[in-house]
Amino acid sequence: MVAAVIKDLGIIEMIDARVPPHDQEEITTGEAVAGMIVNGLGFANRPMSLTPQFFANKPLDLLFRPGVRADLFNRFKLGRSLDEVSSYGCALLLSELALAVCAQEGIAQRFNHLDTTSFSLTGDYMPDSDEHAIAITYGYSKDHRPDLKQAVLELMVSQDGGVPLLCKSWDGNTSDIEVFQERAQALIETLKNSPSPRYLVADGKLYHEDNAAHLKSLGFITRIPQTLNIVSQVIRQALEMDTWQHLDEQTGYQCLELCHFGIEQRWLVVQSQAAAWRAEATLSKAQKREHEAITQQLFHLHAKRFETPQLAQEALAAVSKKWKYHQVASSQLLEHKRYATKGRPTPKTPIKATEWQLHARVRPDVERIQQAKRYHACFVLGSNIEPEQLSDAEVIAGYKGQAQAEGGFRFLKDPLFFVSSLFVKKPSRIQGLLMVMTLALLVYAAAQRRLRQELARQHETIPHQINHPTNRPTLRWVFQVLEGIERVRVQVAGQVQELITGLNAVKIKILRLFGEQICHMYQLPSG
């Protein structure tokens, strides 16, 4: 199925047109890249060096062309192919292929979702002789592995199907703000010259004062960082006004227009049930951490003796002033007398001093917790796109599509995908491999989009994991459903015949959804 989609999209031919094959090569760079994609999308957790083993029992004449052998996909050929891809320009090649695929498949590019992630790498990486190669170094790890060096990958995908439109590798210590500033500048002319409106969507790292000059020339949708004081003011004002417009039962918003960072824009304060659930979970953890800290504070406070009751109460007030989610429930002062002489005191024993010991109890501050929940259930979206071009509801829907980029990263970081192949030692080959991984995501997303569109067009469904009908299956689930199909060669009366076994009604239904190329591979009539 993956090989058929690669052929339909013309991936091999487009790569070979840009990286021409040498006369003595038995497989081209395009075929080598296609082999890596098929291996990666096999989800077999098989490193790139074992690609020949992966293809050992595959019908390569069908997947590629007659004459292609498994041993041709050796690590030397794949390594050279990564070098050639890197020399051509990884970002340029992916962009050109993505543009052609979008045109062929009719993929809408109205919303372009930008994000970055980091890939942790093991081993020693020496500086590459190629001046365009990235530096494998330490940086902020989104994998939560600060002990490992890393590379940063920038990815831009379409909201329509989550198809990658652009990818670029960066040094391991590059910040999101730096990446987004350069990308915003580079996209100005591209989006301006687009025949149809295109808008840039990203998270809060896009919205930075140093990037304001570029954002003025772009149509953007972004989350406004809550580190800005004005965001807190805007949210609290919206909560006080309580004039929410409702998109649906779970999402409401308030709109205001303002000029910020020198950009005339529309800010939408959005309140959603999903954000409220996340806020409740976050605040519950914060409340628990604070209670543990308060327990320690009161332990030390209870052990102290104070000269006057007033000093004891002031010490308690100073500690409780820093609490966010708790308040003093009760407090009690215990009097301790110090006598001038040793031994058991009598009524006539003179008192040297009187000290006071404090005992306090705390309880959750319900009112402040509820206020915090309402506050954290809100976020602010900013956009400079005119309401005539994009309504408030479309701005919110456009930002929600940011999950497409995050889903792409989850796909690329799947333990059964290419991650185990990131052992190649040349930084330029790391760049090439990250591009091939993104190209595999492009093939996967395009195939999944085809499947879902065809199911919708035919008003059909297939059973999902718990056997309920769905018209939006993931391609990975479809791969699992199709497991067990075998291509068998038998010899009858001196003639070799090929049979496909393991088919059933559901598998035949799925295969026919992918069109004539797939049906031919599986010996099915396309009707």
Residue pairs with C-beta under 8 A, 6 or more apart in sequence:
1 447
1 479
1 482
1 511
1 514
1 518
2 37
2 38
2 41
2 42
2 443
2 444
2 447
3 34
3 38
3 62
3 63
3 64
3 521
4 514
4 517
4 518
4 521
5 443
5 446
5 447
5 450
5 514
6 12
6 34
6 37
6 38
6 443
7 517
8 515
8 517
9 100
9 101
9 104
9 105
9 443
9 446
10 100
10 104
11 30
11 33
11 34
11 37
11 97
11 439
11 443
12 28
12 30
12 31
12 33
12 34
13 30
14 30
14 96
14 97
14 100
15 28
15 29
15 30
15 33
15 85
15 93
15 97
16 28
16 29
16 30
18 88
18 93
18 96
19 29
19 30
19 84
19 85
19 88
21 28
21 29
21 30
26 67
26 68
26 69
26 72
27 35
27 64
27 68
27 72
27 73
27 77
29 81
29 84
29 85
31 64
31 68
32 73
32 77
32 78
32 81
33 81
33 85
33 436
33 439
34 64
35 51
35 55
35 64
35 73
35 78
36 48
36 51
36 78
36 81
36 418
36 433
36 436
36 440
37 436
37 439
37 440
37 443
38 55
38 63
39 46
39 48
39 51
39 54
39 55
39 73
40 417
40 418
40 421
40 436
40 437
40 440
41 440
41 443
41 444
41 479
42 54
43 414
43 416
43 417
43 476
43 479
44 54
44 416
45 415
45 416
45 420
46 53
46 54
46 420
47 420
47 421
47 423
48 75
48 78
48 418
48 421
48 424
48 433
49 75
49 421
51 73
51 74
51 75
51 78
52 70
52 71
52 72
52 73
52 74
53 70
54 70
55 70
55 73
56 70
58 70
59 487
60 68
60 69
60 70
61 67
61 68
62 521
79 424
79 429
81 432
82 424
82 428
82 429
82 432
82 433
82 436
83 426
83 428
83 429
83 432
85 93
85 432
85 435
85 436
86 130
86 132
86 133
86 428
86 429
86 431
86 432
90 167
90 168
90 169
90 431
90 432
90 434
90 435
91 166
91 167
91 168
91 169
91 435
93 435
94 164
94 166
94 167
94 435
94 438
94 439
94 442
95 165
95 166
97 439
97 442
98 163
98 164
98 165
98 166
98 442
99 165
101 107
101 163
101 442
101 446
102 109
102 158
102 163
102 165
105 163
105 446
105 449
105 450
107 158
107 160
107 161
107 163
107 446
107 449
108 158
108 159
108 160
109 158
109 160
109 165
109 194
109 196
109 198
110 159
110 160
110 196
110 197
110 198
110 199
111 158
111 159
111 198
111 199
111 201
111 221
111 398
111 401
112 156
112 157
112 158
112 165
112 187
112 191
112 198
112 199
112 200
112 201
113 156
113 157
113 158
113 159
113 201
113 202
113 401
113 402
113 404
113 405
114 154
114 155
114 156
114 180
114 183
114 200
114 201
114 202
114 206
114 405
115 154
115 155
115 156
115 202
115 203
115 402
115 405
115 406
115 409
116 152
116 153
116 154
116 155
116 170
116 176
116 179
117 142
117 152
117 153
117 155
117 409
117 412
117 413
118 139
118 140
118 141
118 142
118 143
118 150
118 151
118 152
118 153
118 172
119 143
119 150
119 151
119 152
119 153
119 413
119 419
119 422
119 434
120 141
120 143
120 145
120 148
120 149
120 150
121 136
121 148
121 149
121 150
121 151
121 422
121 430
122 148
122 423
123 423
123 425
124 425
125 136
125 149
125 425
125 427
125 430
127 133
127 135
127 427
128 426
128 427
128 428
130 427
130 428
132 428
133 426
133 427
133 428
133 431
134 151
134 169
134 170
134 171
134 172
134 427
134 430
134 431
135 171
135 172
135 173
135 427
136 149
136 150
136 151
136 172
136 427
136 430
137 149
137 150
137 171
137 172
137 173
138 146
138 148
138 149
138 150
138 172
138 173
139 150
139 152
139 171
139 172
139 173
139 174
140 146
140 173
140 175
141 148
141 150
143 150
143 413
149 172
150 172
151 169
151 170
151 171
151 172
151 427
151 430
151 431
151 434
152 169
152 170
152 171
152 172
152 174
152 179
153 167
153 168
153 169
153 170
153 412
153 434
153 438
154 166
154 167
154 168
154 169
154 170
154 179
154 183
155 164
155 166
155 167
155 405
155 408
155 409
155 438
156 164
156 165
156 166
156 167
156 183
156 405
157 163
157 164
157 165
157 404
157 405
157 408
157 445
158 165
158 404
159 201
159 398
159 401
159 404
160 449
161 445
161 446
161 448
161 449
162 404
162 405
162 407
162 408
162 445
163 442
163 445
163 446
163 449
164 408
164 438
164 439
164 441
164 442
164 445
167 434
167 435
167 438
169 430
169 431
169 434
169 435
170 179
175 205
176 205
177 205
177 208
177 210
177 211
180 202
180 205
180 206
180 208
180 211
181 208
181 210
181 211
181 214
184 200
184 206
184 211
184 214
184 215
184 218
184 220
185 214
187 200
187 218
188 214
188 217
188 218
190 198
191 198
191 199
191 200
191 218
191 219
192 217
197 219
197 389
198 219
199 218
199 219
199 220
199 221
199 385
199 390
199 398
200 206
200 218
200 219
200 220
200 221
201 220
201 221
201 222
201 398
201 399
201 401
201 402
202 220
202 222
202 402
203 222
203 223
203 402
204 222
204 223
204 224
204 225
204 226
205 225
206 215
206 220
206 222
207 215
207 222
207 223
207 224
207 225
207 261
207 382
209 261
212 261
212 262
212 263
215 261
215 263
215 384
216 262
216 263
216 384
218 384
219 383
219 384
219 385
219 389
219 390
220 382
220 383
220 384
220 385
221 381
221 382
221 383
221 385
221 395
221 398
221 399
222 381
222 382
222 383
222 399
223 379
223 380
223 381
223 382
223 399
224 231
224 267
224 380
224 381
224 382
225 231
226 232
226 379
226 380
230 260
231 380
234 256
234 267
234 269
234 380
235 269
235 375
235 378
235 380
236 375
238 244
238 254
238 269
238 271
238 378
239 374
239 375
239 378
241 254
243 254
244 252
244 253
244 254
244 271
245 252
245 253
245 254
245 255
245 392
246 252
247 253
247 393
247 396
249 273
250 272
250 273
250 274
251 270
251 271
251 272
251 273
251 396
252 270
252 271
252 272
253 268
253 269
253 270
253 271
253 392
253 396
254 268
254 269
255 266
255 267
255 268
255 269
255 392
256 266
256 267
256 269
257 264
257 265
257 266
257 267
258 265
258 267
259 265
260 267
260 382
263 384
264 384
265 382
265 383
265 384
266 382
266 383
266 384
266 385
266 387
266 392
266 395
267 380
267 381
267 382
268 380
268 381
268 382
268 383
268 392
268 395
268 396
269 378
269 379
269 380
270 378
270 379
270 380
270 381
270 396
271 374
271 377
271 378
272 377
275 376
275 377
275 378
275 379
276 373
276 377
278 376
279 372
279 373
279 375
279 376
279 377
280 373
282 376
283 325
283 369
283 372
283 373
283 376
286 324
286 325
287 325
287 326
287 364
287 369
290 323
290 324
290 325
290 326
291 326
291 362
294 323
294 326
294 362
297 319
298 319
298 360
298 362
301 315
301 316
301 319
301 358
301 360
302 357
302 358
302 359
302 360
304 315
304 357
304 358
305 336
305 355
305 356
305 357
306 312
306 315
306 355
306 356
306 357
306 358
307 353
307 355
307 356
308 356
309 333
309 356
311 356
312 333
312 356
312 357
312 358
313 331
313 358
315 358
316 328
316 331
316 358
316 360
320 326
320 327
320 328
320 362
323 362
323 365
324 368
324 372
325 364
325 365
325 368
325 369
325 372
326 362
326 363
326 364
326 365
327 362
327 363
327 364
327 365
327 368
328 360
328 361
328 362
329 360
329 361
329 362
329 363
330 360
330 361
331 358
331 359
331 360
331 361
332 358
332 359
332 360
333 356
333 357
333 358
333 359
334 356
334 357
334 358
334 359
335 354
335 355
335 356
336 354
336 355
336 356
336 357
337 345
337 351
337 353
337 354
337 355
338 351
338 352
338 353
338 354
338 355
339 345
339 349
339 350
339 351
339 352
340 349
340 350
340 351
340 352
341 349
341 350
381 395
381 396
381 399
383 390
383 395
385 395
390 398
408 441
408 445
411 417
411 441
411 444
412 418
412 419
412 437
412 438
412 441
413 419
417 437
417 440
418 433
418 436
418 437
418 440
421 433
422 430
422 433
424 430
424 433
444 475
447 475
447 514
448 474
448 475
450 513
450 514
450 515
451 473
451 475
451 478
451 510
451 513
451 514
452 471
452 472
452 473
454 460
454 513
454 514
455 461
455 462
455 471
455 472
455 473
455 513
456 471
458 513
460 471
460 509
460 513
461 469
461 470
461 471
462 469
462 470
462 471
462 473
462 478
462 481
462 506
462 509
462 510
463 469
463 470
463 506
464 470
464 473
464 477
465 477
478 510
481 506
481 507
481 510
482 507
482 510
482 511
484 502
485 500
485 501
485 502
485 503
485 507
485 522
486 500
486 501
486 502
487 498
487 499
487 500
488 498
488 499
488 500
488 501
489 496
489 497
489 498
489 499
490 496
490 497
490 498
490 499
491 497
498 523
499 523
500 522
500 523
503 522
503 524
508 524
511 518
511 519
511 522
511 524
512 518
512 519
512 524
512 526
515 526
516 526
518 524
519 525
519 526
520 526
